[in-house]
Amino acid sequence: MGVQRSVEAVVNVSKRLPASLRHEITWRHLGLVLGLVAVGLFGAWAGLALGAQRTDVVGPLTVSSDVGFSLTGDTVVDVPPLGTIVLDTHDGPLALHAQVESLDADVTQGALSGGGIGADLDGVPDEVRGLLIRSYVQALVAAVVGSTLAVLVVWRRPRWALVTAAVTAGALVLGAAAGAATWNDRALAQPRYTGLLVFVPRVVGDAGTIVSNFQAYGEQLGALVGNVAELSAAASSLPSLGGTEGDIRVLHVSDIHLNPNVWPILRSVVDQYDVNVVLDTGDIADHGTSLENRLLTPIESLGVPYVYIRGNHDSTSTAAAIAAMENTTVLNDTVVDVAGLTIAGGADPRFTPDKSTQSSSSAVVDSGADLAAVITRSPENVDLALVHDPAAAEPLAGVVPLVLAGHVHQREERQLGDGTTLLVEGSTGGAGLRALESEDPTPLMFSVLYFDPTTHRLTARDDFTLGGLGAASAEVERVIEDRSPP
């Protein structure tokens, strides 16, 4: 009864206040509450933006992460430049955003030594759950501190700041509880892919499927190459494309970067130009994993010898897989006779498939010097040398008449001095998976080189430039080399 009478007394007093005053008090309180909510939310958001970032190791990956407000929850993982993986790990007002920064150094070393990436992933679900818990605790502290400081700065009322902190903490605890209650252990087995990662399920299930999916487009570009060659031969007064009878014809490719479009095109070029041998100056893979090796089997379908050196994106596992194929040769500071030419080649000394590994320019130059020593000791006259990085070609000046390289994804011809020419090929794979990082697709580049069958000197070359991913264009340029005797 006492409580009821007190309430009735308050109501009677409020009724005796003027209507305008009652209205003013109501809106003032409402405005204050809304102001506190707005400032508290802004402070919580600022706290999350500034204090909820962290870096963790999940399986073989180093992952940076942050927590933010969301209507759906979930965990979003960015894998540059491949795309995004969305995992329905939980529901609630908070979402975890993570980005893969690098591959574990031990795993990278394992790939370099031939083991590929074979990390044990059984504990990954527990690691992801632990990452969520740690991230949410850190986010809770950051949001509470942020909202508290924001209220103190605006109103300088400690009590109001404490109330805001308590409300913010309570809301985030409820959000975390909702995430824990809706945690989905099956999320890692049911990811949603965007970007180039849409191909991942097919790589895991059957790598040959990707090749067949690109078959039609690749064959169309391959046929386009043949059409351009025929039209150029008919319409041009220059020497007929395809070289003269008896020439040794070499197809130079580089930096394929796992592009499955390449193989139908190369088959067409081999057939149209009666190519005798394919020379690959490296980076045929993207990360050097054993899984990627399954996409390299079309090499055997070319029907001609395939000579390869390892690039900085290729592991020893990549080289071993190619060496195990029929009609292939992997050079590693070695000299070989193929298709009437004596060829020397050396692997890139680095393995830098991602930004976690540092390159060494001095090591590249030293590798060129090592190859020069191998050529100097060779009892045969070496006709050309293969290196991946053009920087490795400098020590070969005066040692061999021609050096082929790649790596920089741009075509270039340069005189090194002492009668040595350097030919740098563009990316035959159109930069591979990186082709979609820019609005304009990177063109596919390769060259057919013609060697005199007697002197083994380069006499001419046809430089091909094809439209990148999604484009359908082809251009071939004939270059006549200096035929004067050395």
C-alpha positions in Angstrom: 0.0 0.0 0.0 2.9 2.4 0.8 4.4 1.9 -2.6 1.1 2.4 -4.3 0.5 5.7 -2.4 4.0 7.0 -3.4 3.4 6.2 -7.0 0.0 7.9 -6.9 1.6 11.0 -5.2 4.2 11.3 -8.0 1.5 11.0 -10.7 -0.7 13.6 -9.0 2.3 16.0 -8.8 3.2 15.4 -12.4 -0.4 16.1 -13.4 -0.3 19.5 -11.6 2.8 20.5 -13.7 2.1 22.6 -16.7 1.8 20.6 -19.9 4.6 22.5 -21.6 7.0 21.7 -18.7 6.0 18.0 -18.7 6.7 18.0 -22.5 10.1 19.7 -22.0 11.2 17.2 -19.4 10.2 14.2 -21.5 12.0 15.4 -24.6 15.1 16.4 -22.6 15.4 13.0 -21.1 14.8 11.3 -24.4 17.4 13.4 -26.0 19.9 12.6 -23.3 19.2 8.9 -23.6 19.6 9.0 -27.4 22.8 11.1 -27.0 24.3 8.6 -24.6 23.4 5.7 -27.0 24.9 7.5 -30.0 28.1 8.5 -28.2 28.4 5.1 -26.6 27.9 3.3 -29.9 30.5 5.6 -31.6 32.9 5.0 -28.8 32.4 1.2 -29.0 32.9 1.3 -32.7 36.1 3.4 -32.4 37.3 1.0 -29.7 36.8 -2.0 -32.0 38.4 -0.2 -34.9 41.5 0.7 -32.8 41.8 -2.1 -30.3 40.3 -5.3 -31.7 43.0 -6.2 -34.2 45.3 -9.2 -33.5 47.6 -11.6 -35.3 47.3 -15.4 -34.7 48.6 -18.6 -36.2 45.9 -21.0 -37.5 47.2 -24.2 -38.9 50.0 -23.4 -41.3 48.8 -19.8 -41.8 49.5 -16.4 -40.1 46.2 -14.6 -39.9 45.4 -11.0 -38.9 41.9 -10.5 -37.6 39.5 -8.0 -36.2 35.9 -8.0 -34.8 33.1 -5.7 -35.9 29.4 -5.3 -35.7 27.3 -7.4 -38.0 23.7 -8.4 -38.6 24.6 -12.0 -39.5 27.7 -12.9 -37.5 29.8 -15.3 -39.5 33.6 -15.4 -40.1 35.0 -13.9 -43.3 38.5 -14.9 -44.4 40.3 -12.9 -47.2 43.0 -14.8 -49.1 44.7 -12.2 -51.3 44.7 -12.3 -54.3 42.5 -15.3 -54.6 39.2 -14.1 -53.1 37.2 -14.6 -49.9 35.9 -17.5 -47.8 32.7 -17.0 -45.8 32.1 -19.4 -42.9 28.8 -19.7 -41.2 30.5 -20.2 -37.9 27.9 -18.4 -35.7 25.0 -15.9 -35.5 24.9 -12.7 -33.5 25.8 -9.0 -33.6 29.6 -9.6 -33.9 31.5 -10.9 -36.9 35.1 -12.0 -37.2 37.1 -10.7 -40.3 40.4 -12.3 -40.9 43.1 -12.0 -43.6 45.7 -14.6 -44.5 49.1 -12.8 -44.2 51.6 -15.5 -44.9 52.4 -19.2 -44.9 54.3 -20.7 -42.0 58.0 -20.7 -42.7 58.4 -24.4 -41.8 55.7 -25.3 -44.3 57.4 -23.2 -47.0 60.7 -24.9 -46.3 58.9 -28.3 -46.5 57.6 -27.3 -50.0 61.1 -26.2 -51.0 62.6 -29.5 -49.9 60.0 -31.4 -51.9 57.4 -32.3 -49.4 54.8 -29.8 -50.5 52.3 -28.4 -48.1 51.1 -31.2 -46.0 50.2 -29.5 -42.7 48.0 -31.4 -40.3 44.6 -29.6 -40.3 42.8 -31.7 -37.8 43.1 -29.1 -35.1 42.1 -26.2 -37.2 38.4 -26.1 -36.0 39.5 -25.8 -32.4 42.1 -23.2 -33.3 39.3 -21.2 -35.1 37.1 -21.5 -32.1 39.9 -20.3 -29.8 40.7 -17.4 -32.2 37.0 -16.4 -31.9 37.1 -16.5 -28.1 40.3 -14.5 -27.8 39.2 -12.0 -30.4 35.8 -11.5 -28.7 37.4 -10.9 -25.3 39.8 -8.4 -26.8 36.9 -6.7 -28.7 34.8 -6.6 -25.5 37.5 -4.7 -23.6 38.2 -2.4 -26.5 34.5 -1.6 -27.0 33.9 -1.0 -23.3 36.9 1.3 -23.0 36.0 3.1 -26.2 32.4 3.8 -25.1 33.4 4.8 -21.6 36.0 7.3 -22.9 33.6 8.7 -25.4 31.0 9.5 -22.7 33.6 11.0 -20.4 35.0 13.2 -23.2 31.5 14.5 -24.2 29.8 14.9 -20.8 32.5 14.4 -18.2 30.1 12.5 -15.9 31.8 9.4 -14.4 28.4 7.9 -13.4 27.1 8.2 -16.9 30.3 6.7 -18.3 30.0 3.7 -15.9 26.4 3.1 -16.9 27.4 3.2 -20.5 30.3 0.8 -19.9 28.0 -1.6 -18.1 25.4 -1.5 -20.9 28.0 -1.9 -23.6 29.6 -4.8 -21.8 26.2 -6.5 -21.2 25.3 -6.1 -24.9 28.6 -7.6 -26.0 28.4 -10.5 -23.5 25.0 -11.3 -24.8 26.3 -11.1 -28.4 29.2 -13.4 -27.5 26.8 -15.8 -25.8 24.6 -15.8 -28.9 27.7 -16.7 -31.0 28.6 -19.5 -28.6 25.1 -20.9 -28.6 24.9 -20.9 -32.4 28.5 -22.1 -33.0 28.6 -24.4 -36.1 31.4 -27.0 -36.0 30.5 -27.9 -39.6 31.2 -24.4 -40.9 34.7 -25.3 -42.0 33.4 -28.1 -44.1 30.7 -25.9 -45.8 32.5 -22.7 -46.8 31.2 -20.2 -49.4 33.8 -19.1 -51.9 34.0 -15.8 -53.8 36.6 -14.6 -56.4 39.0 -17.1 -57.9 38.6 -19.3 -54.8 35.4 -20.7 -56.4 37.8 -23.1 -58.1 39.1 -24.5 -54.9 36.4 -27.2 -54.5 37.2 -28.4 -58.0 40.9 -28.5 -57.4 40.4 -30.5 -54.2 38.0 -32.9 -55.9 39.4 -33.2 -59.3 42.1 -30.9 -60.7 41.3 -32.1 -64.2 37.9 -30.5 -64.0 39.3 -27.0 -64.1 41.3 -27.8 -67.2 38.2 -29.1 -69.0 36.1 -26.1 -67.9 38.7 -23.8 -69.6 39.2 -26.1 -72.6 36.7 -24.4 -74.9 38.1 -20.9 -74.3 41.7 -22.1 -74.5 41.1 -24.0 -77.8 39.4 -20.9 -79.3 42.4 -18.8 -78.5 44.7 -21.5 -79.8 42.7 -21.6 -83.1 42.9 -17.8 -83.2 46.7 -18.0 -83.1 46.7 -20.2 -86.2 44.3 -17.9 -88.0 46.5 -14.9 -87.3 49.6 -16.7 -88.5 47.9 -17.7 -91.8 46.5 -14.2 -92.4 49.9 -12.6 -91.6 51.7 -15.0 -94.0 49.2 -14.2 -96.8 49.1 -10.4 -96.3 52.6 -9.5 -95.4 55.7 -9.1 -97.6 57.9 -10.1 -94.7 59.5 -13.5 -94.6 56.8 -16.2 -94.3 55.8 -16.8 -90.7 57.0 -20.2 -89.6 60.6 -19.8 -90.5 62.5 -21.5 -93.2 62.8 -25.2 -93.9 65.2 -26.9 -91.5 65.1 -24.3 -88.8 65.2 -25.5 -85.2 62.0 -24.1 -83.7 61.8 -23.3 -80.0 58.8 -22.2 -78.1 59.8 -20.0 -75.2 57.3 -19.7 -72.3 57.6 -18.3 -68.8 55.5 -17.4 -65.7 52.5 -19.6 -66.6 51.4 -19.3 -62.9 49.1 -22.2 -63.1 46.8 -20.8 -65.8 44.9 -23.8 -67.3 44.1 -21.7 -70.4 47.7 -21.9 -71.6 47.9 -25.6 -72.5 45.4 -25.7 -75.5 47.1 -22.5 -76.8 50.5 -24.0 -76.6 49.3 -27.2 -78.3 48.0 -25.1 -81.1 51.3 -23.2 -81.4 53.4 -26.4 -81.3 51.3 -27.9 -84.2 51.0 -24.7 -86.3 54.7 -23.8 -86.1 56.2 -27.3 -86.0 57.9 -26.5 -82.8 60.8 -28.9 -81.9 61.2 -28.1 -78.2 59.5 -26.0 -75.5 61.7 -24.0 -73.1 60.1 -22.8 -69.8 62.0 -20.3 -67.7 60.1 -20.9 -64.5 57.2 -19.9 -62.3 54.9 -22.5 -63.8 53.3 -22.8 -60.4 51.9 -20.2 -58.0 52.8 -21.5 -54.5 54.7 -24.6 -55.3 52.3 -26.9 -53.5 51.9 -30.6 -54.3 48.2 -29.9 -55.0 49.2 -27.6 -57.9 51.3 -30.3 -59.5 48.1 -32.0 -60.6 47.4 -29.1 -62.9 50.8 -29.5 -64.7 50.0 -32.8 -66.4 49.1 -31.2 -69.8 52.8 -30.8 -70.3 52.9 -34.3 -71.6 50.2 -33.6 -74.1 52.4 -31.1 -76.1 54.1 -34.0 -77.8 57.6 -32.4 -77.9 60.5 -32.2 -75.4 59.9 -29.8 -72.5 62.9 -28.2 -70.9 62.2 -26.4 -67.6 64.0 -24.4 -64.8 62.5 -23.6 -61.5 61.3 -20.1 -60.7 60.9 -18.4 -57.4 57.2 -19.5 -57.2 58.2 -23.2 -57.9 59.2 -25.6 -55.1 61.5 -28.6 -55.6 58.2 -30.6 -55.4 57.2 -28.7 -58.6 60.4 -29.6 -60.3 60.2 -33.2 -59.2 56.7 -33.6 -60.6 57.8 -32.2 -64.0 60.9 -34.4 -64.0 58.8 -37.5 -63.5 56.8 -36.8 -66.7 57.7 -38.2 -70.1 59.8 -36.2 -72.5 60.7 -33.5 -69.9 64.1 -32.2 -68.7 64.7 -30.2 -65.5 67.9 -28.1 -65.5 69.6 -27.2 -62.3 73.1 -25.9 -63.2 73.3 -28.5 -65.9 73.8 -28.7 -69.6 71.7 -30.9 -72.0 71.4 -31.5 -75.7 67.8 -31.3 -76.9 66.4 -31.0 -80.4 69.8 -30.2 -81.9 70.6 -27.4 -79.4 73.0 -27.4 -76.4 71.1 -25.8 -73.5 72.3 -24.8 -70.1 70.0 -23.7 -67.2 69.9 -22.9 -63.5 67.1 -22.7 -61.0 66.2 -19.5 -59.2 67.9 -19.8 -55.8 64.8 -18.3 -54.0 61.5 -19.8 -53.0 59.2 -16.8 -52.4 55.6 -17.7 -53.1 54.2 -15.1 -50.7 55.3 -12.1 -48.8 56.5 -14.0 -45.8 59.8 -14.9 -47.5 62.3 -12.3 -48.5 64.2 -12.3 -51.8 67.9 -11.8 -52.2 69.2 -10.0 -55.3 72.8 -11.0 -54.5 71.8 -14.7 -54.4 70.2 -14.3 -57.9 73.4 -12.8 -59.3 75.5 -15.5 -57.7 73.3 -18.2 -59.3 74.1 -16.6 -62.7 77.8 -16.7 -61.9 77.5 -20.4 -60.9 75.7 -21.2 -64.2 78.5 -19.3 -66.1 81.1 -21.5 -64.4 79.1 -24.6 -65.5 79.0 -23.4 -69.1 82.7 -22.6 -69.1 83.6 -26.1 -67.9 81.3 -27.7 -70.5 83.1 -29.6 -73.2 80.4 -28.5 -75.7 79.7 -25.1 -77.0 76.5 -24.0 -75.3 74.0 -22.4 -77.6 71.7 -20.7 -75.1 71.1 -20.5 -71.3 68.0 -20.4 -69.3 67.6 -18.3 -66.1 64.4 -17.1 -64.4 65.3 -13.6 -63.1 67.0 -11.4 -65.7 69.4 -10.3 -62.9 71.0 -13.7 -63.1 71.8 -13.1 -66.8 74.5 -10.4 -66.1 77.3 -12.8 -65.3 76.6 -14.7 -68.5 77.7 -11.9 -70.8 80.4 -13.2 -73.2 79.9 -16.8 -71.9 76.9 -17.8 -74.1 75.4 -16.0 -77.2 71.8 -16.1 -75.9 70.1 -16.0 -72.6 66.3 -16.5 -72.0 64.6 -15.3 -68.9 61.2 -14.3 -67.5 60.0 -13.3 -64.0 59.2 -9.6 -64.6 56.0 -10.3 -66.7 57.2 -7.9 -69.4 58.9 -8.7 -72.7 62.3 -7.2 -73.3 65.4 -7.6 -75.5 68.7 -6.4 -74.2 72.3 -6.6 -75.2 74.4 -7.7 -72.3 77.7 -7.1 -74.1 80.4 -9.3 -75.5 78.0 -10.7 -78.0 75.4 -11.9 -75.6 71.7 -11.2 -76.1 69.1 -11.4 -73.4 65.4 -12.1 -74.3 63.0 -11.7 -71.4 59.5 -13.2 -72.0 56.3 -11.7 -70.6 53.9 -13.9 -68.6 52.6 -16.8 -70.7 49.9 -17.3 -68.1 48.8 -13.7 -68.1 50.1 -13.4 -64.5 48.0 -16.4 -63.5 45.7 -15.8 -60.5 46.9 -12.2 -60.3 45.2 -11.5 -63.7 42.0 -10.3 -62.0 43.6 -7.9 -59.6 43.4 -5.1 -62.2 40.6 -4.0 -64.5 42.7 -4.7 -67.6 43.6 -8.4 -67.9 47.3 -9.1 -68.3 48.1 -10.3 -71.8 49.5 -13.8 -72.4 52.9 -13.7 -74.0 55.2 -16.3 -75.6 57.6 -16.5 -78.5 58.7 -18.9 -81.2 62.4 -18.7 -81.8 64.1 -19.9 -85.0 67.7 -21.2 -84.9 70.0 -21.9 -87.9 70.4 -25.7 -88.0 74.1 -25.4 -88.8 75.4 -22.5 -86.7 72.7 -22.8 -84.0 72.4 -19.0 -84.0 69.1 -17.3 -83.5 67.9 -15.9 -86.8 64.3 -14.7 -86.1 61.5 -14.9 -83.7 57.7 -14.5 -83.6 56.5 -12.7 -80.5 52.9 -13.5 -79.6 50.6 -11.4 -77.5 47.1 -12.7 -76.7 44.3 -11.0 -74.9 44.1 -11.8 -71.2 41.4 -13.6 -69.3 38.1 -13.0 -70.9 39.5 -11.3 -74.0 39.8 -12.8 -77.5 42.6 -11.1 -79.4 45.9 -12.2 -80.9 48.9 -10.4 -82.3 52.1 -11.8 -83.7 55.2 -9.7 -84.5 58.1 -11.0 -86.6 61.6 -9.9 -85.5 64.6 -10.6 -87.7 67.8 -11.1 -85.6 71.3 -10.0 -86.7 72.6 -12.8 -88.9 76.2 -11.6 -89.0 78.7 -14.2 -87.8 79.8 -14.0 -84.2 
